[in-house]
């Protein structure tokens, strides 16, 4: 196993002391790691690297990243197994890096809690767009006291905190943002494309199918009975809505 890497600091960070976002790049191909490190560092990010999921777990504990770029197929511990272990205690945004033929892995990765995916071969501009989009969604602007309550679900937008019946929900950034969109407009029906546009703003990341996976994950955490949803309801042929309960 390669030595465990310290965080690679950007020149901007070292010279002026501004804390940049840290991105953990996890890939067993050295040239991919180095290519992403060089490019993201030039864009002003701090970069940490790991050659497999096992090393990534160690690096993420030592230096918690703001976002993880994660290859799926790796020795020692693959990307999907990494997500299973990392998601037990952390909600760090994760973007999967998958081969074109790994459609099943994409869906499984989203179901496990990944926020987005990039398909190999990829352009560096696409990587940058996805990274910026996911970080932007994670830190979507909201006033500190903006709170929405519908039925017994409460969402604190500024604190990025949600609870149901007084119990805190452990949501990924994409799940939280999806819930935030729905609860701000009770009973309004959002199509999958509406939700895709709300979550991904001015980029083309993700698909309508991705929304279905995030909805399923959100219901598992939110609903007393996910098969008979009380809060997030399907409007067949139209999309989803957050029921006001009235």
N, C-alpha and C positions, 0 to 999 in steps of 0.2 A: 504493500500500500504506500502511495506517495506520502511525504510528510504532510502533516496537517498545516494548512496555510493560515497565516495571520491575514487580517484584512488588508487589502491593497488600497492605500489612501490616494485620493486624487491630489494633483498639485494644488488645486484651488483650496482644498481642505487644509493642507499643510501650511500654505502661505498666509491665509487670512482667517483660519480658525472657524470657518462655517461648517456646521455638521451636515454633511451630505447624506442622502439615503444610501443604505447599504444593501447591495444585491448579492445574494449567494447563488453562484453558478455551479450547478451539479451536473457533470457529464463525464463519462469515462474516456472520451476522446480528448487528448491533450490539445490538439489544434483548435477544437471547438471552444474549450475553456479559455485558451489564450486569445483567440479571436474576439470572444465576447468581453473578456477582461479589458483588452486594449480599447475596444470601441466604447464600452460603457464608461470606462475611466475618462476617456476623452470627452464624454458627454457630461462629466461632472459628478458621476456616482462613485461611491466606494464599492469595491468588489472583493468578495471572498470566494474561494473556490474549493470544491471537493470532487473527488474522482468517483465516488459511489455514494449510495444512500447511508451506509454506516458511517463513513467519514463526515457526511453532511449533518448527521444527527449531532456529532461531537461539535462541529464548527458552529451550528445553530445554537447550541447550548452556551458555548463560550462567547460568542458575539452575535446576539439575536439580530437577524437581518430584517429589513423592511419589506423585502420581497424575495422570492426564491424562483429562479429559472431552473427547472428540473427535467432532466432526461428520463425517459421511461425505462428503456432497456439498458441495464447496467449490471456488472458483476457484484458480488458480495451482498448488496441489498439494493433491489431495483426501486424505481421511482414510486410505484404504487405502494410497495411495502413501506417506503419512507413516509408517504402521506399518512398511512394508517398509524404509524407510530408518532409522527410529529403532531398530528391533529388531536391527539389525546390531551395535549396541554397548550397548544398554540393555535392561533387563528391567522398566522402569517399568510399574506396573499401568495398564491403559488400559480405559476404559469408552466404548464407542461410543455416539453419539447418532444414531439412524437414523429415517428416515421409515417410516410403517407399510408402505409398498409395497416396501421394500428388503430383503425376506427373503434374497435371494441375497447382498447386501452384508453382512448380519449373519453369515452362515455363512463367507463369505470372510474377514471381519474376524477371526473367531475362529480360523480356520485360520492366519492371519498372526500370531496371537499376542495378540489382544485378550482381556481377561479377562471382560468382560460387555458387555451393551448395554442401552440405554434407548430406547424407541420414542417418537417425537414423535406427538402432544402428550404431555408428561409433567407430573407434578406435582412441585413442589419437594421435597415430603416423600419422594417416590420417589427423587429424585436423592440426597438426604441418606442415605436408607437404603442405597442401592447403594454410595455412597462409603464409608460407615462399614463396610459388610460387606466390601468388597474390601480396605480398609486393615487391617481386623481379620484377614482371612485371611493377608494379607502378613506380619503380625507375630504370628501365632499363637504363644501362649506355649509354651515348652519349656525344660527345664533345659539349661544350656550343654553338658553332657556326654552328652546323650541321642543316642545313635548307633544306627542300625539297619543291619545288614548281612545281605543275602540274596543267595546266589550271589555274583557279583562286583560287586553294586550296593551302594553305601554312601550313607546319607542322614544328615547331621548336622542334626538339627532345630533346635537352638539357633542354629547358624550359618547356617541356611537355605542349605545347601550339599549338592550331590549329585554323585556321580561313578560311573562304570562302568569297571571294569578300570583304575582309577587315573586316568581322564580326566575332568576336570570337565565337568558338563553345564550348558549355558546354558539355564536353564528360566525361563519366566514364573512369576509368583507362583501362578497357578492350576495350572499344570503341576506345580510343586514340591509344592503342597499335595495334589494328587491322588496323586502318587507316595508322599508321606508316609503318607497314609491306607492305601494298598494294602500298602506294605512292612511296616507295623506288624502286619499280620495275614496272614502268608504262607498261601496256599492257601485263605483264606476267600473265598467268592464274594460280591461286592458287586453288588447290582442298580444300575441307573442311578439310581434314585430314592434308594437308600442313599447313593451317592456325592454326589448332588446335595445331600442333607440334611447330609452331613458337611462339604461345602465351604461351604454357604450358611447353616448354623446356623439362626438364628432369623428369617431373612428369606426371601422368596419369589423372590429374584433367580435368573435363569438357568432352564434347563429341562434335562430329561433328554437332549434332543438336543445341548445344549451339551456335556455330558459326553462324548458320542461324538467331538465335534471335538477336545476337549482330549486324549482318549485317543489319537486318531490323531496329533496333534502330538507327544505324549510318546513314542510308539513311534518316530516318525521320528528323534528325538534319542537314544533309549535303545537301541533294538534293532539288532543287526547286520543283520537282515533284517526290516523292519517287516511284510512280508507273511507271514512265518512267525515270529511273536513267541515269543521264548524266556522273557521275563520277564512281561510283562503279557498274559495269555491271555484270550481270549473264551470264556465258558461259554455256549453258544448257548441262548437262551431264558431265561437267568438273569442274566447280567451279566459282570463281569470279576473276575479274581483275579491276585495276584502269585505266580507259581510258586516254590515253595521249592527246586525242583531235586532233591529227594530221591526 
